[in-house]
């Protein structure tokens, strides 16, 4: 089996997940993108792949821990 990589990235004040180098999704918060990445990684593990998941710290995006625009509610 192969390696599946998932990297949460800031993209035009929104968040995407790079999956094996291709951007996927459009998320309002870093947390939402991370949760999507972990769900996909869970499926990859079940298929026998090695999995790497990464997300940036507070410095990325707009400088908040969740990466949401000011006043934007959490997706939960």
mmJSON file of the N, C-alpha and C atoms, coordinates in Angstrom:
{"data_MODEL":{"atom_site":{
"group_PDB":["ATOM","ATOM","ATOM","ATOM","ATOM","ATOM","ATOM","ATOM","ATOM","ATOM","ATOM","ATOM","ATOM","ATOM","ATOM","ATOM","ATOM","ATOM","ATOM","ATOM","ATOM","ATOM","ATOM","ATOM","ATOM","ATOM","ATOM","ATOM","ATOM","ATOM","ATOM","ATOM","ATOM","ATOM","ATOM","ATOM","ATOM","ATOM","ATOM","ATOM","ATOM","ATOM","ATOM","ATOM","ATOM","ATOM","ATOM","ATOM","ATOM","ATOM","ATOM","ATOM","ATOM","ATOM","ATOM","ATOM","ATOM","ATOM","ATOM","ATOM","ATOM","ATOM","ATOM","ATOM","ATOM","ATOM","ATOM","ATOM","ATOM","ATOM","ATOM","ATOM","ATOM","ATOM","ATOM","ATOM","ATOM","ATOM","ATOM","ATOM","ATOM","ATOM","ATOM","ATOM","ATOM","ATOM","ATOM","ATOM","ATOM","ATOM","ATOM","ATOM","ATOM","ATOM","ATOM","ATOM","ATOM","ATOM","ATOM","ATOM","ATOM","ATOM","ATOM","ATOM","ATOM","ATOM","ATOM","ATOM","ATOM","ATOM","ATOM","ATOM","ATOM","ATOM","ATOM","ATOM","ATOM","ATOM","ATOM","ATOM","ATOM","ATOM","ATOM","ATOM","ATOM","ATOM","ATOM","ATOM","ATOM","ATOM","ATOM","ATOM","ATOM","ATOM","ATOM","ATOM","ATOM","ATOM","ATOM","ATOM","ATOM","ATOM","ATOM","ATOM","ATOM","ATOM","ATOM","ATOM","ATOM","ATOM","ATOM","ATOM","ATOM","ATOM","ATOM","ATOM","ATOM","ATOM","ATOM","ATOM","ATOM","ATOM","ATOM","ATOM","ATOM","ATOM","ATOM","ATOM","ATOM","ATOM","ATOM","ATOM","ATOM","ATOM","ATOM","ATOM","ATOM","ATOM","ATOM","ATOM","ATOM","ATOM","ATOM","ATOM","ATOM","ATOM","ATOM","ATOM","ATOM","ATOM","ATOM","ATOM","ATOM","ATOM","ATOM","ATOM","ATOM","ATOM","ATOM","ATOM","ATOM","ATOM","ATOM","ATOM","ATOM","ATOM","ATOM","ATOM","ATOM","ATOM","ATOM","ATOM","ATOM","ATOM","ATOM","ATOM","ATOM","ATOM","ATOM","ATOM","ATOM","ATOM","ATOM","ATOM","ATOM","ATOM","ATOM","ATOM"],
"id":[1,2,3,4,5,6,7,8,9,10,11,12,13,14,15,16,17,18,19,20,21,22,23,24,25,26,27,28,29,30,31,32,33,34,35,36,37,38,39,40,41,42,43,44,45,46,47,48,49,50,51,52,53,54,55,56,57,58,59,60,61,62,63,64,65,66,67,68,69,70,71,72,73,74,75,76,77,78,79,80,81,82,83,84,85,86,87,88,89,90,91,92,93,94,95,96,97,98,99,100,101,102,103,104,105,106,107,108,109,110,111,112,113,114,115,116,117,118,119,120,121,122,123,124,125,126,127,128,129,130,131,132,133,134,135,136,137,138,139,140,141,142,143,144,145,146,147,148,149,150,151,152,153,154,155,156,157,158,159,160,161,162,163,164,165,166,167,168,169,170,171,172,173,174,175,176,177,178,179,180,181,182,183,184,185,186,187,188,189,190,191,192,193,194,195,196,197,198,199,200,201,202,203,204,205,206,207,208,209,210,211,212,213,214,215,216,217,218,219,220,221,222,223,224,225,226,227,228],
"type_symbol":["N","C","C","N","C","C","N","C","C","N","C","C","N","C","C","N","C","C","N","C","C","N","C","C","N","C","C","N","C","C","N","C","C","N","C","C","N","C","C","N","C","C","N","C","C","N","C","C","N","C","C","N","C","C","N","C","C","N","C","C","N","C","C","N","C","C","N","C","C","N","C","C","N","C","C","N","C","C","N","C","C","N","C","C","N","C","C","N","C","C","N","C","C","N","C","C","N","C","C","N","C","C","N","C","C","N","C","C","N","C","C","N","C","C","N","C","C","N","C","C","N","C","C","N","C","C","N","C","C","N","C","C","N","C","C","N","C","C","N","C","C","N","C","C","N","C","C","N","C","C","N","C","C","N","C","C","N","C","C","N","C","C","N","C","C","N","C","C","N","C","C","N","C","C","N","C","C","N","C","C","N","C","C","N","C","C","N","C","C","N","C","C","N","C","C","N","C","C","N","C","C","N","C","C","N","C","C","N","C","C","N","C","C","N","C","C","N","C","C","N","C","C","N","C","C","N","C","C"],
"label_atom_id":["N","CA","C","N","CA","C","N","CA","C","N","CA","C","N","CA","C","N","CA","C","N","CA","C","N","CA","C","N","CA","C","N","CA","C","N","CA","C","N","CA","C","N","CA","C","N","CA","C","N","CA","C","N","CA","C","N","CA","C","N","CA","C","N","CA","C","N","CA","C","N","CA","C","N","CA","C","N","CA","C","N","CA","C","N","CA","C","N","CA","C","N","CA","C","N","CA","C","N","CA","C","N","CA","C","N","CA","C","N","CA","C","N","CA","C","N","CA","C","N","CA","C","N","CA","C","N","CA","C","N","CA","C","N","CA","C","N","CA","C","N","CA","C","N","CA","C","N","CA","C","N","CA","C","N","CA","C","N","CA","C","N","CA","C","N","CA","C","N","CA","C","N","CA","C","N","CA","C","N","CA","C","N","CA","C","N","CA","C","N","CA","C","N","CA","C","N","CA","C","N","CA","C","N","CA","C","N","CA","C","N","CA","C","N","CA","C","N","CA","C","N","CA","C","N","CA","C","N","CA","C","N","CA","C","N","CA","C","N","CA","C","N","CA","C","N","CA","C","N","CA","C","N","CA","C","N","CA","C","N","CA","C","N","CA","C"],
"label_alt_id":[null,null,null,null,null,null,null,null,null,null,null,null,null,null,null,null,null,null,null,null,null,null,null,null,null,null,null,null,null,null,null,null,null,null,null,null,null,null,null,null,null,null,null,null,null,null,null,null,null,null,null,null,null,null,null,null,null,null,null,null,null,null,null,null,null,null,null,null,null,null,null,null,null,null,null,null,null,null,null,null,null,null,null,null,null,null,null,null,null,null,null,null,null,null,null,null,null,null,null,null,null,null,null,null,null,null,null,null,null,null,null,null,null,null,null,null,null,null,null,null,null,null,null,null,null,null,null,null,null,null,null,null,null,null,null,null,null,null,null,null,null,null,null,null,null,null,null,null,null,null,null,null,null,null,null,null,null,null,null,null,null,null,null,null,null,null,null,null,null,null,null,null,null,null,null,null,null,null,null,null,null,null,null,null,null,null,null,null,null,null,null,null,null,null,null,null,null,null,null,null,null,null,null,null,null,null,null,null,null,null,null,null,null,null,null,null,null,null,null,null,null,null,null,null,null,null,null,null],
"label_comp_id":["UNK","UNK","UNK","UNK","UNK","UNK","UNK","UNK","UNK","UNK","UNK","UNK","UNK","UNK","UNK","UNK","UNK","UNK","UNK","UNK","UNK","UNK","UNK","UNK","UNK","UNK","UNK","UNK","UNK","UNK","UNK","UNK","UNK","UNK","UNK","UNK","UNK","UNK","UNK","UNK","UNK","UNK","UNK","UNK","UNK","UNK","UNK","UNK","UNK","UNK","UNK","UNK","UNK","UNK","UNK","UNK","UNK","UNK","UNK","UNK","UNK","UNK","UNK","UNK","UNK","UNK","UNK","UNK","UNK","UNK","UNK","UNK","UNK","UNK","UNK","UNK","UNK","UNK","UNK","UNK","UNK","UNK","UNK","UNK","UNK","UNK","UNK","UNK","UNK","UNK","UNK","UNK","UNK","UNK","UNK","UNK","UNK","UNK","UNK","UNK","UNK","UNK","UNK","UNK","UNK","UNK","UNK","UNK","UNK","UNK","UNK","UNK","UNK","UNK","UNK","UNK","UNK","UNK","UNK","UNK","UNK","UNK","UNK","UNK","UNK","UNK","UNK","UNK","UNK","UNK","UNK","UNK","UNK","UNK","UNK","UNK","UNK","UNK","UNK","UNK","UNK","UNK","UNK","UNK","UNK","UNK","UNK","UNK","UNK","UNK","UNK","UNK","UNK","UNK","UNK","UNK","UNK","UNK","UNK","UNK","UNK","UNK","UNK","UNK","UNK","UNK","UNK","UNK","UNK","UNK","UNK","UNK","UNK","UNK","UNK","UNK","UNK","UNK","UNK","UNK","UNK","UNK","UNK","UNK","UNK","UNK","UNK","UNK","UNK","UNK","UNK","UNK","UNK","UNK","UNK","UNK","UNK","UNK","UNK","UNK","UNK","UNK","UNK","UNK","UNK","UNK","UNK","UNK","UNK","UNK","UNK","UNK","UNK","UNK","UNK","UNK","UNK","UNK","UNK","UNK","UNK","UNK","UNK","UNK","UNK","UNK","UNK","UNK"],
"label_asym_id":["A","A","A","A","A","A","A","A","A","A","A","A","A","A","A","A","A","A","A","A","A","A","A","A","A","A","A","A","A","A","A","A","A","A","A","A","A","A","A","A","A","A","A","A","A","A","A","A","A","A","A","A","A","A","A","A","A","A","A","A","A","A","A","A","A","A","A","A","A","A","A","A","A","A","A","A","A","A","A","A","A","A","A","A","A","A","A","A","A","A","A","A","A","A","A","A","A","A","A","A","A","A","A","A","A","A","A","A","A","A","A","A","A","A","A","A","A","A","A","A","A","A","A","A","A","A","A","A","A","A","A","A","A","A","A","A","A","A","A","A","A","A","A","A","A","A","A","A","A","A","A","A","A","A","A","A","A","A","A","A","A","A","A","A","A","A","A","A","A","A","A","A","A","A","A","A","A","A","A","A","A","A","A","A","A","A","A","A","A","A","A","A","A","A","A","A","A","A","A","A","A","A","A","A","A","A","A","A","A","A","A","A","A","A","A","A","A","A","A","A","A","A","A","A","A","A","A","A"],
"label_entity_id":["1","1","1","1","1","1","1","1","1","1","1","1","1","1","1","1","1","1","1","1","1","1","1","1","1","1","1","1","1","1","1","1","1","1","1","1","1","1","1","1","1","1","1","1","1","1","1","1","1","1","1","1","1","1","1","1","1","1","1","1","1","1","1","1","1","1","1","1","1","1","1","1","1","1","1","1","1","1","1","1","1","1","1","1","1","1","1","1","1","1","1","1","1","1","1","1","1","1","1","1","1","1","1","1","1","1","1","1","1","1","1","1","1","1","1","1","1","1","1","1","1","1","1","1","1","1","1","1","1","1","1","1","1","1","1","1","1","1","1","1","1","1","1","1","1","1","1","1","1","1","1","1","1","1","1","1","1","1","1","1","1","1","1","1","1","1","1","1","1","1","1","1","1","1","1","1","1","1","1","1","1","1","1","1","1","1","1","1","1","1","1","1","1","1","1","1","1","1","1","1","1","1","1","1","1","1","1","1","1","1","1","1","1","1","1","1","1","1","1","1","1","1","1","1","1","1","1","1"],
"label_seq_id":[1,1,1,2,2,2,3,3,3,4,4,4,5,5,5,6,6,6,7,7,7,8,8,8,9,9,9,10,10,10,11,11,11,12,12,12,13,13,13,14,14,14,15,15,15,16,16,16,17,17,17,18,18,18,19,19,19,20,20,20,21,21,21,22,22,22,23,23,23,24,24,24,25,25,25,26,26,26,27,27,27,28,28,28,29,29,29,30,30,30,31,31,31,32,32,32,33,33,33,34,34,34,35,35,35,36,36,36,37,37,37,38,38,38,39,39,39,40,40,40,41,41,41,42,42,42,43,43,43,44,44,44,45,45,45,46,46,46,47,47,47,48,48,48,49,49,49,50,50,50,51,51,51,52,52,52,53,53,53,54,54,54,55,55,55,56,56,56,57,57,57,58,58,58,59,59,59,60,60,60,61,61,61,62,62,62,63,63,63,64,64,64,65,65,65,66,66,66,67,67,67,68,68,68,69,69,69,70,70,70,71,71,71,72,72,72,73,73,73,74,74,74,75,75,75,76,76,76],
"pdbx_PDB_ins_code":[null,null,null,null,null,null,null,null,null,null,null,null,null,null,null,null,null,null,null,null,null,null,null,null,null,null,null,null,null,null,null,null,null,null,null,null,null,null,null,null,null,null,null,null,null,null,null,null,null,null,null,null,null,null,null,null,null,null,null,null,null,null,null,null,null,null,null,null,null,null,null,null,null,null,null,null,null,null,null,null,null,null,null,null,null,null,null,null,null,null,null,null,null,null,null,null,null,null,null,null,null,null,null,null,null,null,null,null,null,null,null,null,null,null,null,null,null,null,null,null,null,null,null,null,null,null,null,null,null,null,null,null,null,null,null,null,null,null,null,null,null,null,null,null,null,null,null,null,null,null,null,null,null,null,null,null,null,null,null,null,null,null,null,null,null,null,null,null,null,null,null,null,null,null,null,null,null,null,null,null,null,null,null,null,null,null,null,null,null,null,null,null,null,null,null,null,null,null,null,null,null,null,null,null,null,null,null,null,null,null,null,null,null,null,null,null,null,null,null,null,null,null,null,null,null,null,null,null],
"Cartn_x":[0.838,0.0,0.883,0.27,1.008,0.872,1.359,1.318,0.228,-0.683,-1.713,-1.379,-1.235,-0.911,-2.075,-2.309,-3.369,-2.776,-2.791,-2.226,-3.256,-3.63,-4.548,-3.77,-4.334,-3.636,-4.583,-4.068,-4.808,-4.836,-6.014,-6.138,-7.181,-6.724,-7.617,-8.603,-8.099,-8.9,-9.893,-9.715,-10.509,-9.493,-9.965,-9.079,-9.369,-8.31,-8.425,-7.584,-7.796,-6.962,-6.212,-4.891,-4.092,-4.017,-4.577,-4.529,-3.624,-2.472,-1.46,-1.149,-1.12,-0.723,-1.838,-3.071,-4.188,-5.126,-5.496,-6.392,-7.806,-8.405,-9.771,-10.541,-11.82,-12.701,-12.564,-13.453,-13.477,-14.109,-13.282,-13.736,-13.569,-14.515,-14.465,-13.428,-13.155,-12.185,-11.144,-10.035,-8.961,-9.443,-10.248,-10.777,-11.656,-12.51,-13.377,-12.553,-11.54,-10.668,-9.923,-9.445,-8.736,-9.642,-10.872,-11.805,-12.087,-12.192,-12.391,-11.158,-9.978,-8.738,-8.619,-8.965,-8.867,-9.873,-11.071,-12.064,-11.546,-10.963,-10.405,-9.216,-8.39,-7.233,-7.671,-8.765,-9.289,-9.654,-10.269,-10.594,-9.327,-8.329,-7.071,-6.385,-6.444,-5.852,-6.537,-7.863,-8.614,-8.223,-7.784,-7.337,-5.881,-5.222,-3.856,-2.763,-3.112,-2.109,-1.409,-0.193,0.473,-0.151,-0.373,-1.072,-0.28,-0.215,0.358,-0.679,-0.981,-1.915,-1.184,-1.31,-0.669,-1.606,-1.426,-2.18,-1.269,-1.371,-0.503,-0.952,-0.073,-0.382,-1.101,-1.201,-1.909,-1.364,-0.104,0.524,-0.117,-0.705,-1.294,-2.677,-3.141,-4.481,-4.541,-5.547,-5.704,-5.148,-4.392,-3.73,-4.568,-5.68,-6.472,-6.277,-6.575,-6.334,-7.163,-8.411,-9.252,-9.179,-8.57,-8.416,-9.675,-10.698,-11.94,-11.823,-12.607,-12.682,-13.275,-12.94,-13.454,-14.97,-15.559,-16.998,-17.678,-16.913,-17.497,-17.655,-18.842,-19.05,-18.339,-18.049,-17.484,-18.53,-18.13,-19.09,-19.85,-19.493,-20.163,-21.388],
"Cartn_y":[-1.18,0.0,1.242,2.371,3.614,4.525,5.729,6.775,7.764,8.063,9.079,10.272,11.459,12.658,13.644,14.283,15.277,16.476,17.63,18.843,19.956,20.476,21.602,22.86,23.65,24.838,26.017,27.22,28.462,28.752,29.14,29.458,30.559,31.779,32.925,33.136,33.173,33.379,32.253,31.123,29.915,28.802,27.583,26.454,25.318,24.654,23.477,22.365,21.153,20.026,19.588,19.621,19.07,17.572,16.839,15.369,14.894,14.371,13.941,15.048,16.293,17.439,18.169,17.652,18.305,18.932,20.228,20.862,20.296,20.059,19.546,20.302,20.553,21.185,22.689,23.291,24.728,24.902,25.176,25.181,26.559,26.947,28.251,28.292,27.137,27.112,26.026,26.24,25.236,23.96,24.104,22.948,22.079,22.703,21.951,21.211,21.864,21.217,20.048,20.233,19.168,17.967,18.212,17.107,16.335,17.044,16.371,15.544,16.096,15.381,14.106,14.192,13.025,11.95,12.361,11.386,10.656,11.397,10.767,9.876,10.331,9.534,8.235,8.273,7.066,6.015,6.459,5.524,4.959,5.821,5.367,4.321,4.5,3.524,2.169,2.207,0.956,0.221,0.992,0.384,-0.059,0.197,-0.273,0.72,1.967,2.979,3.533,3.963,4.8,6.181,6.884,8.163,9.239,10.424,11.61,12.716,13.353,14.478,15.641,16.84,18.011,19.218,20.117,21.371,22.443,23.661,24.736,25.254,25.962,26.581,27.907,28.635,29.918,30.927,30.816,31.79,31.805,30.699,30.609,31.242,31.566,32.125,33.52,33.797,35.145,35.28,34.304,34.4,33.975,33.29,32.77,31.263,30.685,29.249,28.397,28.805,28.031,28.538,29.703,30.234,30.819,31.078,31.642,33.163,33.724,35.178,35.696,36.898,37.5,37.514,37.033,37.009,35.841,35.012,33.86,32.718,32.135,31.063,29.78,28.966,27.648,26.795,25.872,25.075,24.08,23.914,22.939,23.51],
"Cartn_z":[0.0,0.0,0.0,-0.316,-0.444,0.748,0.56,1.569,1.193,2.1,1.894,2.775,2.169,2.933,2.886,4.02,4.155,4.88,4.237,4.838,4.784,5.936,6.018,5.645,4.709,4.207,4.102,4.388,4.184,2.689,2.184,0.757,0.588,0.317,0.094,1.252,2.462,3.684,3.955,3.332,3.581,3.831,3.996,4.274,3.308,2.87,2.012,2.625,2.126,2.503,1.258,1.32,0.224,0.445,-0.477,-0.397,-1.517,-1.135,-2.09,-3.098,-2.608,-3.421,-4.132,-4.121,-4.798,-3.765,-3.946,-2.973,-3.071,-1.919,-1.864,-0.802,-1.053,-0.082,-0.041,0.717,0.961,2.333,3.329,4.716,5.329,6.189,6.852,7.959,8.577,9.674,9.469,10.094,10.084,10.756,11.813,12.528,11.624,10.832,9.926,8.876,8.351,7.369,7.999,9.222,9.92,10.147,10.579,10.811,9.523,8.402,7.114,6.749,7.008,6.702,7.53,8.795,9.682,9.266,8.867,8.402,7.162,6.233,5.036,5.381,6.323,6.745,7.398,8.126,8.76,7.708,6.628,5.539,4.896,4.717,4.116,4.985,6.306,7.221,7.067,6.974,6.805,5.533,4.534,3.272,3.336,4.457,4.639,4.307,4.04,3.686,4.92,4.741,5.733,5.588,6.699,6.658,7.397,6.791,7.436,7.368,8.51,8.583,9.241,8.651,9.255,9.184,10.137,10.179,10.752,10.232,10.723,12.081,12.73,14.01,13.833,14.904,14.947,13.93,13.568,12.677,11.292,10.851,9.511,9.493,8.308,8.185,8.766,9.561,10.11,11.522,11.955,13.252,14.44,14.203,15.312,15.395,16.522,16.692,15.737,15.44,14.532,13.1,12.904,11.569,10.975,11.789,11.289,11.182,10.281,10.187,11.49,11.86,13.085,13.078,14.17,14.302,13.628,12.928,12.248,13.237,13.345,14.315,13.901,14.876,14.62,13.905,13.012,12.265,13.125,14.378,15.23,15.869],
"occupancy":[1.0,1.0,1.0,1.0,1.0,1.0,1.0,1.0,1.0,1.0,1.0,1.0,1.0,1.0,1.0,1.0,1.0,1.0,1.0,1.0,1.0,1.0,1.0,1.0,1.0,1.0,1.0,1.0,1.0,1.0,1.0,1.0,1.0,1.0,1.0,1.0,1.0,1.0,1.0,1.0,1.0,1.0,1.0,1.0,1.0,1.0,1.0,1.0,1.0,1.0,1.0,1.0,1.0,1.0,1.0,1.0,1.0,1.0,1.0,1.0,1.0,1.0,1.0,1.0,1.0,1.0,1.0,1.0,1.0,1.0,1.0,1.0,1.0,1.0,1.0,1.0,1.0,1.0,1.0,1.0,1.0,1.0,1.0,1.0,1.0,1.0,1.0,1.0,1.0,1.0,1.0,1.0,1.0,1.0,1.0,1.0,1.0,1.0,1.0,1.0,1.0,1.0,1.0,1.0,1.0,1.0,1.0,1.0,1.0,1.0,1.0,1.0,1.0,1.0,1.0,1.0,1.0,1.0,1.0,1.0,1.0,1.0,1.0,1.0,1.0,1.0,1.0,1.0,1.0,1.0,1.0,1.0,1.0,1.0,1.0,1.0,1.0,1.0,1.0,1.0,1.0,1.0,1.0,1.0,1.0,1.0,1.0,1.0,1.0,1.0,1.0,1.0,1.0,1.0,1.0,1.0,1.0,1.0,1.0,1.0,1.0,1.0,1.0,1.0,1.0,1.0,1.0,1.0,1.0,1.0,1.0,1.0,1.0,1.0,1.0,1.0,1.0,1.0,1.0,1.0,1.0,1.0,1.0,1.0,1.0,1.0,1.0,1.0,1.0,1.0,1.0,1.0,1.0,1.0,1.0,1.0,1.0,1.0,1.0,1.0,1.0,1.0,1.0,1.0,1.0,1.0,1.0,1.0,1.0,1.0,1.0,1.0,1.0,1.0,1.0,1.0,1.0,1.0,1.0,1.0,1.0,1.0,1.0,1.0,1.0,1.0,1.0,1.0],
"B_iso_or_equiv":[0.0,0.0,0.0,0.0,0.0,0.0,0.0,0.0,0.0,0.0,0.0,0.0,0.0,0.0,0.0,0.0,0.0,0.0,0.0,0.0,0.0,0.0,0.0,0.0,0.0,0.0,0.0,0.0,0.0,0.0,0.0,0.0,0.0,0.0,0.0,0.0,0.0,0.0,0.0,0.0,0.0,0.0,0.0,0.0,0.0,0.0,0.0,0.0,0.0,0.0,0.0,0.0,0.0,0.0,0.0,0.0,0.0,0.0,0.0,0.0,0.0,0.0,0.0,0.0,0.0,0.0,0.0,0.0,0.0,0.0,0.0,0.0,0.0,0.0,0.0,0.0,0.0,0.0,0.0,0.0,0.0,0.0,0.0,0.0,0.0,0.0,0.0,0.0,0.0,0.0,0.0,0.0,0.0,0.0,0.0,0.0,0.0,0.0,0.0,0.0,0.0,0.0,0.0,0.0,0.0,0.0,0.0,0.0,0.0,0.0,0.0,0.0,0.0,0.0,0.0,0.0,0.0,0.0,0.0,0.0,0.0,0.0,0.0,0.0,0.0,0.0,0.0,0.0,0.0,0.0,0.0,0.0,0.0,0.0,0.0,0.0,0.0,0.0,0.0,0.0,0.0,0.0,0.0,0.0,0.0,0.0,0.0,0.0,0.0,0.0,0.0,0.0,0.0,0.0,0.0,0.0,0.0,0.0,0.0,0.0,0.0,0.0,0.0,0.0,0.0,0.0,0.0,0.0,0.0,0.0,0.0,0.0,0.0,0.0,0.0,0.0,0.0,0.0,0.0,0.0,0.0,0.0,0.0,0.0,0.0,0.0,0.0,0.0,0.0,0.0,0.0,0.0,0.0,0.0,0.0,0.0,0.0,0.0,0.0,0.0,0.0,0.0,0.0,0.0,0.0,0.0,0.0,0.0,0.0,0.0,0.0,0.0,0.0,0.0,0.0,0.0,0.0,0.0,0.0,0.0,0.0,0.0,0.0,0.0,0.0,0.0,0.0,0.0],
"pdbx_formal_charge":[null,null,null,null,null,null,null,null,null,null,null,null,null,null,null,null,null,null,null,null,null,null,null,null,null,null,null,null,null,null,null,null,null,null,null,null,null,null,null,null,null,null,null,null,null,null,null,null,null,null,null,null,null,null,null,null,null,null,null,null,null,null,null,null,null,null,null,null,null,null,null,null,null,null,null,null,null,null,null,null,null,null,null,null,null,null,null,null,null,null,null,null,null,null,null,null,null,null,null,null,null,null,null,null,null,null,null,null,null,null,null,null,null,null,null,null,null,null,null,null,null,null,null,null,null,null,null,null,null,null,null,null,null,null,null,null,null,null,null,null,null,null,null,null,null,null,null,null,null,null,null,null,null,null,null,null,null,null,null,null,null,null,null,null,null,null,null,null,null,null,null,null,null,null,null,null,null,null,null,null,null,null,null,null,null,null,null,null,null,null,null,null,null,null,null,null,null,null,null,null,null,null,null,null,null,null,null,null,null,null,null,null,null,null,null,null,null,null,null,null,null,null,null,null,null,null,null,null],
"auth_seq_id":[1,1,1,2,2,2,3,3,3,4,4,4,5,5,5,6,6,6,7,7,7,8,8,8,9,9,9,10,10,10,11,11,11,12,12,12,13,13,13,14,14,14,15,15,15,16,16,16,17,17,17,18,18,18,19,19,19,20,20,20,21,21,21,22,22,22,23,23,23,24,24,24,25,25,25,26,26,26,27,27,27,28,28,28,29,29,29,30,30,30,31,31,31,32,32,32,33,33,33,34,34,34,35,35,35,36,36,36,37,37,37,38,38,38,39,39,39,40,40,40,41,41,41,42,42,42,43,43,43,44,44,44,45,45,45,46,46,46,47,47,47,48,48,48,49,49,49,50,50,50,51,51,51,52,52,52,53,53,53,54,54,54,55,55,55,56,56,56,57,57,57,58,58,58,59,59,59,60,60,60,61,61,61,62,62,62,63,63,63,64,64,64,65,65,65,66,66,66,67,67,67,68,68,68,69,69,69,70,70,70,71,71,71,72,72,72,73,73,73,74,74,74,75,75,75,76,76,76],
"auth_comp_id":["UNK","UNK","UNK","UNK","UNK","UNK","UNK","UNK","UNK","UNK","UNK","UNK","UNK","UNK","UNK","UNK","UNK","UNK","UNK","UNK","UNK","UNK","UNK","UNK","UNK","UNK","UNK","UNK","UNK","UNK","UNK","UNK","UNK","UNK","UNK","UNK","UNK","UNK","UNK","UNK","UNK","UNK","UNK","UNK","UNK","UNK","UNK","UNK","UNK","UNK","UNK","UNK","UNK","UNK","UNK","UNK","UNK","UNK","UNK","UNK","UNK","UNK","UNK","UNK","UNK","UNK","UNK","UNK","UNK","UNK","UNK","UNK","UNK","UNK","UNK","UNK","UNK","UNK","UNK","UNK","UNK","UNK","UNK","UNK","UNK","UNK","UNK","UNK","UNK","UNK","UNK","UNK","UNK","UNK","UNK","UNK","UNK","UNK","UNK","UNK","UNK","UNK","UNK","UNK","UNK","UNK","UNK","UNK","UNK","UNK","UNK","UNK","UNK","UNK","UNK","UNK","UNK","UNK","UNK","UNK","UNK","UNK","UNK","UNK","UNK","UNK","UNK","UNK","UNK","UNK","UNK","UNK","UNK","UNK","UNK","UNK","UNK","UNK","UNK","UNK","UNK","UNK","UNK","UNK","UNK","UNK","UNK","UNK","UNK","UNK","UNK","UNK","UNK","UNK","UNK","UNK","UNK","UNK","UNK","UNK","UNK","UNK","UNK","UNK","UNK","UNK","UNK","UNK","UNK","UNK","UNK","UNK","UNK","UNK","UNK","UNK","UNK","UNK","UNK","UNK","UNK","UNK","UNK","UNK","UNK","UNK","UNK","UNK","UNK","UNK","UNK","UNK","UNK","UNK","UNK","UNK","UNK","UNK","UNK","UNK","UNK","UNK","UNK","UNK","UNK","UNK","UNK","UNK","UNK","UNK","UNK","UNK","UNK","UNK","UNK","UNK","UNK","UNK","UNK","UNK","UNK","UNK","UNK","UNK","UNK","UNK","UNK","UNK"],
"auth_asym_id":["A","A","A","A","A","A","A","A","A","A","A","A","A","A","A","A","A","A","A","A","A","A","A","A","A","A","A","A","A","A","A","A","A","A","A","A","A","A","A","A","A","A","A","A","A","A","A","A","A","A","A","A","A","A","A","A","A","A","A","A","A","A","A","A","A","A","A","A","A","A","A","A","A","A","A","A","A","A","A","A","A","A","A","A","A","A","A","A","A","A","A","A","A","A","A","A","A","A","A","A","A","A","A","A","A","A","A","A","A","A","A","A","A","A","A","A","A","A","A","A","A","A","A","A","A","A","A","A","A","A","A","A","A","A","A","A","A","A","A","A","A","A","A","A","A","A","A","A","A","A","A","A","A","A","A","A","A","A","A","A","A","A","A","A","A","A","A","A","A","A","A","A","A","A","A","A","A","A","A","A","A","A","A","A","A","A","A","A","A","A","A","A","A","A","A","A","A","A","A","A","A","A","A","A","A","A","A","A","A","A","A","A","A","A","A","A","A","A","A","A","A","A","A","A","A","A","A","A"],
"auth_atom_id":["N","CA","C","N","CA","C","N","CA","C","N","CA","C","N","CA","C","N","CA","C","N","CA","C","N","CA","C","N","CA","C","N","CA","C","N","CA","C","N","CA","C","N","CA","C","N","CA","C","N","CA","C","N","CA","C","N","CA","C","N","CA","C","N","CA","C","N","CA","C","N","CA","C","N","CA","C","N","CA","C","N","CA","C","N","CA","C","N","CA","C","N","CA","C","N","CA","C","N","CA","C","N","CA","C","N","CA","C","N","CA","C","N","CA","C","N","CA","C","N","CA","C","N","CA","C","N","CA","C","N","CA","C","N","CA","C","N","CA","C","N","CA","C","N","CA","C","N","CA","C","N","CA","C","N","CA","C","N","CA","C","N","CA","C","N","CA","C","N","CA","C","N","CA","C","N","CA","C","N","CA","C","N","CA","C","N","CA","C","N","CA","C","N","CA","C","N","CA","C","N","CA","C","N","CA","C","N","CA","C","N","CA","C","N","CA","C","N","CA","C","N","CA","C","N","CA","C","N","CA","C","N","CA","C","N","CA","C","N","CA","C","N","CA","C","N","CA","C","N","CA","C","N","CA","C","N","CA","C","N","CA","C","N","CA","C"],
"pdbx_PDB_model_num":[1,1,1,1,1,1,1,1,1,1,1,1,1,1,1,1,1,1,1,1,1,1,1,1,1,1,1,1,1,1,1,1,1,1,1,1,1,1,1,1,1,1,1,1,1,1,1,1,1,1,1,1,1,1,1,1,1,1,1,1,1,1,1,1,1,1,1,1,1,1,1,1,1,1,1,1,1,1,1,1,1,1,1,1,1,1,1,1,1,1,1,1,1,1,1,1,1,1,1,1,1,1,1,1,1,1,1,1,1,1,1,1,1,1,1,1,1,1,1,1,1,1,1,1,1,1,1,1,1,1,1,1,1,1,1,1,1,1,1,1,1,1,1,1,1,1,1,1,1,1,1,1,1,1,1,1,1,1,1,1,1,1,1,1,1,1,1,1,1,1,1,1,1,1,1,1,1,1,1,1,1,1,1,1,1,1,1,1,1,1,1,1,1,1,1,1,1,1,1,1,1,1,1,1,1,1,1,1,1,1,1,1,1,1,1,1,1,1,1,1,1,1,1,1,1,1,1,1]
}}}
